[in-house]
Amino acid sequence: MYQSFYLRIGLAIVLFTASASAARFEVDENDTSVNVLVDGKLFTTYHVKSGNKPILYPIIGPTGKPMTRSYPMKDAAETERADHRHHRSLWFTHGDVNGTSFWHEESRSGMIEHQEFLRVEGGEQATIVTRNDWVDDDGEKICSDVRTLVFGADENVRWIDFDVTIMADEKPVVFGDTKEGSFGIRVAGTMKVDAENGGHIVNNKGDTDKDTWGKQASWVDYYGPIDGETLGIAILNHPTSFRFPTYWHVRTYGLFAANVFGIHNFENNNEKDGSYTLEPGKSLTLRYRVLLHKGDQEEGQVAQSFVEYAKDDKHDPGDAATASAN
């Protein structure tokens, strides 16, 4: 089945045709993890706990190669730096929630505790929906979330849609202004810019490498060599996501994170405050697509993929749009 849409570039109109995924997904669930298989081969595993949070690891790209760092889930490879133990493949946390850091893994850090799988299914896509509690070091629940992960693939790309809705219960929840957050990926060691192997970072505004840090952008792509071929990871931020377009905590040493709260760091202006208070009974929603592709951002058609993703009418602005206006 095909759907066509028009992509405008200047005065030109280019017809872009996208085919629906022909891949078949299976899910293998147990109490601590879910394996996601595409056409019988592992795509990724959802772990309910690694360190102090749920993560996805490994993440296998469209050519069958792992695309995120293995450390600290395994000993650091020769191409990896054994730093930042809290950078675990792909995760979602934040560095200041009611004064507790969920980003780090130190003695007073919080825990994101898996409560249940709400939905796990395969088919033309795979879907995992979980409910989680954010608990401080004293064992007190601060807030909860429901995260929905949808996995898709075709012959050229794989993608993960990651939507997370955070809910306050009886007390306000304050997300503090810190660069240490929030939706994060640690790319494979050979891909990082600092490896000087041809890795690069680029955003939709044309900023590159270190100049992408702290900027607002609707998407960022991090590409580089893995086992002799160029592969890329793009993160797309959906327009209905809270505070779209997000700021980016993306580093040339391999950290790749979207963070809507760290404004005073990103703009180097202590008079600005990116913190946000979620009132009791309210929620906010953040939405991202992780695109695993061949080549750089041009070959991977990242800009076109963002246009397609942004038109996805399954996304309801809901509380995210309301919160963004406040």
VEXDOPA-421023 format. One line per field, with one value per residue (C-alpha): residue number from 1; residue in one letter; x, y, z. Coordinates in nm, 4 decimals, decimal comma, always signed. Each point is the difference from the previous one (the first is absolute). Layout:
BEGIN
k <- [NUM;...]
r <- [A;...]
u <- [X;...]
v <- [Y;...]
w <- [Z;...]
end
This chain:
BEGIN
k <- [1;2;3;4;5;6;7;8;9;10;11;12;13;14;15;16;17;18;19;20;21;22;23;24;25;26;27;28;29;30;31;32;33;34;35;36;37;38;39;40;41;42;43;44;45;46;47;48;49;50;51;52;53;54;55;56;57;58;59;60;61;62;63;64;65;66;67;68;69;70;71;72;73;74;75;76;77;78;79;80;81;82;83;84;85;86;87;88;89;90;91;92;93;94;95;96;97;98;99;100;101;102;103;104;105;106;107;108;109;110;111;112;113;114;115;116;117;118;119;120;121;122;123;124;125;126;127;128;129;130;131;132;133;134;135;136;137;138;139;140;141;142;143;144;145;146;147;148;149;150;151;152;153;154;155;156;157;158;159;160;161;162;163;164;165;166;167;168;169;170;171;172;173;174;175;176;177;178;179;180;181;182;183;184;185;186;187;188;189;190;191;192;193;194;195;196;197;198;199;200;201;202;203;204;205;206;207;208;209;210;211;212;213;214;215;216;217;218;219;220;221;222;223;224;225;226;227;228;229;230;231;232;233;234;235;236;237;238;239;240;241;242;243;244;245;246;247;248;249;250;251;252;253;254;255;256;257;258;259;260;261;262;263;264;265;266;267;268;269;270;271;272;273;274;275;276;277;278;279;280;281;282;283;284;285;286;287;288;289;290;291;292;293;294;295;296;297;298;299;300;301;302;303;304;305;306;307;308;309;310;311;312;313;314;315;316;317;318;319;320;321;322;323;324;325;326]
r <- [M;Y;Q;S;F;Y;L;R;I;G;L;A;I;V;L;F;T;A;S;A;S;A;A;R;F;E;V;D;E;N;D;T;S;V;N;V;L;V;D;G;K;L;F;T;T;Y;H;V;K;S;G;N;K;P;I;L;Y;P;I;I;G;P;T;G;K;P;M;T;R;S;Y;P;M;K;D;A;A;E;T;E;R;A;D;H;R;H;H;R;S;L;W;F;T;H;G;D;V;N;G;T;S;F;W;H;E;E;S;R;S;G;M;I;E;H;Q;E;F;L;R;V;E;G;G;E;Q;A;T;I;V;T;R;N;D;W;V;D;D;D;G;E;K;I;C;S;D;V;R;T;L;V;F;G;A;D;E;N;V;R;W;I;D;F;D;V;T;I;M;A;D;E;K;P;V;V;F;G;D;T;K;E;G;S;F;G;I;R;V;A;G;T;M;K;V;D;A;E;N;G;G;H;I;V;N;N;K;G;D;T;D;K;D;T;W;G;K;Q;A;S;W;V;D;Y;Y;G;P;I;D;G;E;T;L;G;I;A;I;L;N;H;P;T;S;F;R;F;P;T;Y;W;H;V;R;T;Y;G;L;F;A;A;N;V;F;G;I;H;N;F;E;N;N;N;E;K;D;G;S;Y;T;L;E;P;G;K;S;L;T;L;R;Y;R;V;L;L;H;K;G;D;Q;E;E;G;Q;V;A;Q;S;F;V;E;Y;A;K;D;D;K;H;D;P;G;D;A;A;T;A;S;A;N]
u <- [+0,0000;+0,1385;-0,0740;+0,1299;+0,0548;+0,1584;+0,3265;+0,0714;+0,3596;+0,0033;-0,2201;+0,0489;-0,2528;+0,1396;-0,2236;+0,1145;-0,1458;+0,0319;-0,0793;-0,1481;+0,2225;-0,0064;+0,1985;-0,1460;+0,0588;-0,0021;+0,0299;+0,1406;-0,1065;+0,1057;-0,0079;+0,3156;+0,0233;-0,1618;+0,1941;-0,1194;+0,0745;-0,0428;-0,0250;+0,1328;+0,3084;+0,0576;-0,0713;+0,0267;-0,0777;-0,2024;+0,1495;-0,2214;+0,3096;+0,3616;+0,1710;-0,2884;-0,2367;-0,1535;+0,2114;+0,0169;+0,3142;+0,1364;-0,1421;+0,0673;-0,0118;-0,1302;+0,3194;+0,0141;+0,2595;-0,0314;-0,0254;+0,0270;+0,2807;+0,0244;+0,1540;-0,0963;-0,2254;+0,3214;+0,3676;+0,1030;+0,1187;+0,3271;-0,1941;-0,2035;+0,0665;-0,0835;-0,1555;-0,3460;-0,1430;-0,3460;+0,0173;-0,1643;-0,0721;-0,3482;-0,1899;-0,2316;+0,0655;+0,0700;+0,2672;-0,2189;-0,3517;-0,1060;+0,3706;+0,0796;+0,2216;-0,1286;+0,2651;+0,2973;+0,0738;+0,1388;-0,0868;-0,2813;-0,1370;-0,3624;-0,1333;-0,2497;-0,1748;-0,1869;-0,3524;-0,1583;-0,0197;-0,3306;+0,0359;+0,2511;-0,0751;+0,1537;-0,1248;+0,0768;+0,1434;+0,0929;-0,1431;+0,1090;-0,1933;+0,1209;-0,0916;+0,2801;+0,0408;+0,2682;+0,1211;+0,2541;+0,2804;-0,2268;-0,2471;-0,2600;-0,1842;+0,0345;-0,1949;-0,0808;+0,0150;-0,1495;+0,2385;-0,1058;+0,2624;-0,0923;+0,2580;-0,0042;+0,2293;+0,0371;+0,2928;+0,1870;-0,0806;-0,1187;-0,1773;-0,1212;-0,2809;+0,0413;-0,2887;+0,0076;-0,2748;+0,1062;-0,2736;-0,0042;-0,2019;-0,0940;+0,3045;+0,1588;+0,2925;+0,2758;+0,2292;+0,3073;+0,2070;+0,3062;+0,1794;+0,0064;-0,2950;-0,2117;-0,0657;+0,3461;+0,2021;+0,3720;+0,1161;+0,2496;+0,3587;+0,1139;-0,2794;+0,0903;+0,1475;+0,2966;+0,1117;+0,0955;-0,1151;-0,2496;-0,2764;-0,2112;-0,3028;-0,2417;-0,3395;-0,2845;+0,1364;+0,3372;+0,2003;+0,2690;+0,2054;+0,0641;-0,2164;-0,3116;+0,0317;-0,2571;-0,1915;-0,3714;-0,0759;-0,2777;+0,2516;+0,3657;+0,1960;+0,3161;+0,1768;+0,3357;+0,1781;-0,0897;+0,1939;+0,0896;-0,3259;-0,1579;-0,3160;-0,2035;-0,2350;-0,2442;-0,2339;-0,3112;-0,2110;-0,3722;-0,1699;-0,2570;+0,2743;+0,0256;+0,2019;+0,0728;+0,2575;+0,2193;+0,3480;+0,2793;+0,2640;+0,2038;+0,3744;+0,2881;+0,1065;-0,3183;-0,2786;-0,3186;-0,2867;-0,3119;-0,0760;-0,2774;+0,0888;+0,3690;-0,0481;+0,2343;+0,2892;-0,0771;-0,0429;+0,2771;-0,2374;-0,0634;-0,2928;-0,1953;-0,1753;-0,1052;-0,1493;-0,3618;-0,2510;-0,2474;-0,2989;-0,1813;-0,2145;+0,1622;+0,2247;+0,2400;+0,1005;+0,3286;+0,0208;+0,3015;+0,0822;+0,3399;+0,0930;+0,2763;+0,1200;+0,2755;+0,2425;-0,0080;-0,3096;-0,0422;+0,0208;-0,2120;-0,2665;-0,0322;-0,1674;-0,2620;-0,0563;-0,0687;-0,2666;-0,1678;+0,0258;-0,1364;-0,3108;-0,0724;-0,3597;+0,0059;+0,1604;-0,2430;+0,1498;-0,2000;+0,1662;+0,3308;-0,1404;-0,1775;+0,3179;+0,2036;-0,2264;+0,0500]
v <- [+0,0000;+0,3393;+0,3546;+0,3053;+0,3483;+0,3138;+0,1299;+0,3663;+0,1137;+0,3658;+0,0236;-0,3630;-0,2677;-0,3473;-0,3028;-0,2243;-0,3498;-0,1951;-0,3668;-0,1549;-0,2404;-0,3524;-0,1278;-0,2437;+0,0446;-0,2481;+0,0724;-0,2315;+0,1177;-0,1007;+0,1737;+0,2044;+0,0613;-0,0128;-0,1067;+0,1697;-0,2028;+0,1166;-0,2726;-0,2464;+0,2017;+0,2071;+0,3722;+0,0978;-0,1053;+0,2056;-0,0497;+0,1046;+0,0816;+0,0773;+0,2181;+0,2092;-0,0011;-0,1854;+0,0009;-0,1384;-0,2039;-0,1099;+0,1981;-0,1655;+0,2202;-0,0703;-0,1778;-0,2294;+0,1906;+0,1287;+0,3798;+0,0971;-0,0336;-0,3319;+0,1398;-0,0334;-0,2956;-0,1695;+0,0787;+0,2971;-0,0951;+0,1373;+0,2691;+0,1058;+0,2259;-0,1489;+0,3233;+0,1172;-0,3314;+0,1576;+0,0301;-0,3375;-0,0414;+0,1637;+0,1315;+0,2692;+0,1769;+0,3505;+0,1506;+0,2002;-0,1096;+0,1520;+0,0274;-0,3648;-0,1021;-0,2916;+0,0654;-0,1101;-0,3239;+0,1256;-0,0816;+0,2561;-0,0499;-0,0926;-0,3199;-0,0378;-0,3180;-0,2138;-0,0811;-0,1932;-0,0660;+0,1428;-0,1294;-0,2163;-0,1123;-0,0658;+0,0008;+0,2554;+0,2062;-0,0844;+0,1890;+0,0137;+0,2086;+0,0200;+0,1765;+0,1225;+0,1809;+0,2628;-0,0611;+0,2075;-0,1391;+0,0010;-0,2271;+0,2722;+0,0015;+0,3348;-0,0654;-0,2723;-0,0470;-0,2055;-0,0518;-0,1349;-0,1417;-0,0927;-0,1724;+0,0031;-0,0934;-0,0274;-0,1018;+0,3287;+0,1273;-0,1018;+0,2287;+0,0215;+0,2355;+0,0854;+0,1866;+0,0594;+0,1593;+0,1088;+0,0375;+0,1819;-0,1544;+0,1924;+0,2291;+0,2401;-0,1354;+0,2453;-0,0803;+0,2092;+0,1963;-0,2165;-0,1151;-0,3530;-0,1491;-0,1464;-0,2289;-0,1408;-0,2239;-0,0817;-0,0715;-0,2689;+0,0988;+0,0065;+0,2421;+0,2801;+0,3174;-0,0111;-0,3349;+0,1958;-0,2859;+0,2055;+0,0252;+0,3158;+0,1640;+0,2155;+0,1560;+0,1251;+0,3565;-0,0993;+0,0207;-0,2647;-0,1852;+0,2028;+0,2858;-0,2183;-0,0058;+0,2089;+0,0909;-0,0447;-0,2206;-0,2264;-0,2751;-0,0874;-0,2717;-0,1688;-0,2108;-0,1724;-0,3257;-0,3376;-0,3023;+0,1544;+0,1729;+0,3337;-0,0220;+0,2618;+0,0522;+0,2892;+0,1153;+0,1801;+0,2091;-0,0066;+0,3446;-0,0998;-0,0835;+0,2215;+0,3160;-0,0934;+0,0530;-0,1456;+0,1100;-0,2507;-0,1242;-0,1647;-0,0412;-0,0839;-0,2814;-0,1957;+0,1176;+0,0778;+0,1377;+0,2143;+0,2223;+0,2611;+0,1143;+0,1052;+0,3471;+0,2051;-0,2354;-0,0183;+0,3739;+0,0837;+0,2379;-0,0342;+0,2399;-0,2625;-0,2885;-0,3112;-0,1748;-0,1123;-0,0813;-0,2761;+0,0623;-0,2848;-0,2056;+0,1465;-0,1585;+0,0880;-0,2029;-0,0181;-0,1670;-0,1127;-0,2217;-0,1696;-0,0630;-0,2524;+0,0479;-0,0596;+0,2767;+0,3631;+0,2150;+0,0468;-0,3679;-0,0836;+0,2533;+0,1336;+0,3275;-0,1863;-0,2433;+0,2888;+0,1386;-0,3414;-0,0410;+0,3499;-0,0798;-0,3142;+0,0615;-0,2709;+0,2550;+0,2038;+0,3207;-0,0506;+0,1140;+0,0594;+0,2889;+0,1410;-0,0164;+0,1610;+0,3054;+0,0561]
w <- [+0,0000;-0,0937;+0,1075;-0,1794;+0,1283;-0,1379;+0,1349;-0,0820;-0,0371;-0,1073;-0,3082;-0,0948;+0,0829;+0,0350;+0,0167;+0,2819;+0,0278;+0,3230;+0,0203;+0,3105;+0,1851;-0,1364;+0,2971;+0,2521;+0,3710;+0,2832;+0,3730;+0,2645;+0,3462;+0,3496;+0,3392;-0,0561;-0,3735;-0,3429;-0,3075;-0,3191;-0,3138;-0,3572;-0,2644;+0,2549;+0,1012;+0,3122;-0,0373;+0,3672;+0,3557;+0,2464;+0,3472;+0,2902;+0,2074;-0,0834;+0,2553;+0,1312;-0,2995;-0,2953;-0,3165;-0,3537;-0,0701;-0,2406;-0,2915;-0,3353;-0,3091;-0,3520;-0,1090;+0,3023;+0,2030;+0,3601;-0,0016;+0,3677;+0,2516;+0,1863;+0,3188;+0,2844;-0,0848;-0,1182;+0,0461;-0,2114;-0,3467;-0,1360;-0,1871;+0,3074;+0,2967;+0,3401;+0,1234;+0,1092;+0,1201;-0,0105;-0,3816;-0,0646;-0,3736;-0,0115;+0,3015;+0,1357;+0,3317;+0,1331;+0,2236;+0,2367;+0,0955;+0,3321;+0,0757;-0,0802;-0,2910;-0,2040;-0,2666;+0,2095;+0,1822;+0,3282;+0,3613;+0,0188;-0,3501;-0,0631;-0,1553;-0,2830;+0,1058;-0,2527;+0,1207;-0,2850;-0,3706;-0,1211;-0,3553;-0,1866;-0,3538;-0,3396;-0,3587;-0,2710;+0,2839;+0,3583;+0,2967;+0,3636;+0,2535;+0,3602;+0,3241;+0,2260;+0,3329;+0,0680;+0,3571;+0,1959;+0,2156;+0,3054;-0,1791;-0,0566;-0,3321;-0,1765;-0,3210;-0,2511;-0,3728;-0,2791;-0,2895;-0,3389;-0,2345;-0,3574;-0,2216;-0,3803;-0,2883;-0,3726;-0,2195;+0,0551;+0,3481;+0,3426;+0,2415;+0,3577;+0,0985;+0,3673;+0,1678;+0,3748;+0,2078;+0,3488;+0,2611;+0,3340;+0,2811;+0,3146;+0,0135;-0,2515;-0,2004;-0,0899;-0,2917;+0,0714;-0,2475;-0,0622;-0,3115;+0,1429;-0,1852;-0,1346;-0,3014;-0,0611;-0,2295;+0,0169;-0,3535;-0,0968;+0,0801;-0,3621;-0,0930;+0,2400;-0,1468;+0,2400;-0,1472;-0,3147;-0,2200;-0,1981;+0,2577;-0,0050;+0,1590;-0,2000;+0,0751;-0,2181;+0,0164;-0,1438;+0,3246;+0,0214;+0,2604;+0,3210;-0,1279;+0,0318;+0,3809;+0,1832;-0,3153;-0,0630;-0,2990;-0,1239;-0,0768;+0,0431;-0,1797;+0,1332;-0,2633;-0,0382;-0,0823;+0,1472;-0,1257;-0,3326;-0,0927;+0,0843;+0,2118;+0,1795;+0,2915;-0,0244;+0,2755;-0,1243;+0,2385;-0,0785;-0,0241;+0,2664;+0,2479;+0,3098;-0,0752;-0,3610;-0,1424;+0,2706;+0,0997;-0,0583;+0,2441;-0,2749;+0,0375;-0,2322;+0,2388;-0,0782;+0,2307;-0,1967;+0,2074;-0,0348;+0,3009;+0,0239;+0,3525;-0,0055;-0,1459;+0,2207;-0,0826;-0,3696;-0,0445;+0,2500;+0,1742;+0,3732;-0,0264;-0,1936;+0,1731;-0,1869;+0,3014;-0,0138;+0,2724;-0,0698;+0,2224;+0,1826;-0,2366;-0,3130;-0,2593;-0,2795;-0,3048;-0,1870;-0,3413;-0,1997;-0,2957;-0,0150;-0,3629;-0,0722;-0,3552;-0,2542;-0,0938;+0,1095;+0,0485;-0,3753;-0,0914;+0,3028;-0,1131;+0,3530;-0,1012;-0,2047;+0,2849;+0,2358;-0,2363;-0,0059;+0,3777;+0,0677;-0,2073;+0,2010;+0,1085;+0,2653;+0,2296;+0,2081;+0,1471;+0,3196;+0,3199;-0,1763;-0,2019;+0,3039;+0,2081;-0,2776;+0,0050;+0,3731]
end
